Amino acid sequence: MNILFICMGNICRSPLLEGWAGHRRPDAQVAYTVDSAGTGGWHAGDPPDARAVAAARRRGVDISAQRARQLQANDFQRFDLLLCADRDNLAAVQTLAPSDARGRIALALDWCGVSRGGEVPDPYYGQERDFDHVCQLASEAAEGLLRRLASQA
């Protein structure tokens, strides 16, 4: 199972989602890979926002080596699951998806069983506590991901 987490710029939410899912991978009953991307490319090549890195680090997760990238056409074939941070990203990804897309597209918190129709709020213009909140949601999403993958095995 190949999973891609998607937000707008790929420097806050999707790196945290990727980081937590990767951190929990050793606990999984099902093998999977994770990556992240943004619907926009203006941060391509940049590391995650320092506040996201710090929030993850405080919880023992290192996302500092990640680099932002923009969603690519081949991602729709490469990934089995494309999990979006919010409805705006979901709509953008659905619009970009080719008719022969292999990957399923869904909201991350919804698919992972954290919150039906739930969104990961964008902390970019917020405070440290906003990054901590997103980090907590990413942790919960990783837990839910493990449960859902195990139930489908």
C-alpha positions, 0 to 999 in steps of 0.5 A, spaced: 500 500 500 502 506 497 499 512 501 500 520 499 498 525 504 496 532 500 495 539 503 496 546 499 504 547 500 507 541 503 510 544 508 505 543 514 500 538 514 502 533 509 509 533 512 506 532 519 501 526 516 507 523 513 511 523 519 506 520 523 504 515 519 512 513 517 513 513 525 508 508 526 509 504 520 513 499 524 507 497 528 503 496 522 500 489 520 500 491 513 506 494 509 505 501 506 509 506 504 508 514 505 510 520 502 507 527 501 505 533 496 502 539 495 497 542 490 501 548 489 509 548 487 511 554 491 515 551 496 518 545 492 524 543 495 523 547 501 524 543 508 517 543 512 516 549 516 520 550 522 514 550 527 512 543 524 518 540 525 519 543 532 512 540 534 513 533 531 520 533 534 517 535 541 513 528 540 519 524 538 518 524 530 523 527 526 520 530 519 526 535 518 529 531 512 522 531 508 522 536 502 516 539 499 514 537 492 508 538 488 503 533 486 505 530 479 500 526 474 504 520 475 502 520 483 495 518 481 498 511 478 503 510 483 499 511 490 493 507 492 491 512 496 491 520 496 489 523 503 487 530 503 488 535 509 482 539 507 476 539 502 479 545 498 485 540 497 480 534 496 477 538 490 483 540 487 486 533 487 479 530 484 479 536 479 487 534 477 485 526 477 485 523 470 480 519 468 484 512 469 487 514 476 488 508 480 489 511 487 483 512 491 482 520 493 479 521 500 479 526 506 485 524 511 481 524 517 475 521 514 479 515 511 483 514 518 476 514 522 478 520 526 473 525 524 467 524 519 468 529 514 473 532 518 479 537 516 486 538 518 486 546 519 492 549 516 496 552 522 501 556 517 498 563 519 497 561 527 501 560 533 505 554 536 499 551 539 496 550 532 502 546 530 501 542 536 494 541 534 495 539 527 501 534 530 496 531 535 491 530 529 496 527 525 498 522 530 490 520 531 490 519 523 496 515 524 493 510 529 486 510 525 490 508 519 494 502 522 487 500 524 483 501 518 489 497 514 489 492 519 482 491 518 482 490 510 488 485 511 
